[in-house]
């Protein structure tokens, strides 16, 4: 398909699992950006004390949950002779999403060896740092809540070629992670960007209310 010459280049969203043991196993770039993203923000008010001066005190950043529906479709590519990674349709792309919540097989095997040799303490599996990237102004560390996959079409070998994926995620903040964790500073950077956007928008809104064009910043 030939796109209109004046069309802007579209930045694709992604979910990236940062794993030092297998850095490319959990990189899921969206084939099509979600048409809709639902976000729920729940303020975290402090419950310490009961005085009137405490009623609006915040104990940290709000709890934010994100829901998104992603479409994966290989039908158009199949017309060009493409069969997906290892000829498995979109199975590889689905696997990249699913691996975000799987313990690594090498770690599972290592723990089994430790148990077999009588070791009582095994290595607890830790999920990779997962980043939800939807534009460069929105990069947040998240914890996957649920991944719901509905496969709606398959090739003759029963490989999935079309699927709808529904994701629910909880944004991890500096209250959830230690300062030594890279996700701590990823969220801090996200909040700084959000504060900057809010300031720019507020200044412009004040100018509009006064009937003047105020543009102190440009992004």
Beta strands, then each sheet from edge to edge (+ up, - down):
strand 1: 14-18
strand 2: 27-29
strand 3: 37-42
strand 4: 63-73
strand 5: 129-133
strand 6: 139-154
strand 7: 160-171
sheet 1: 2+ 1- 5+ 6- 7+ 4- 3+
end
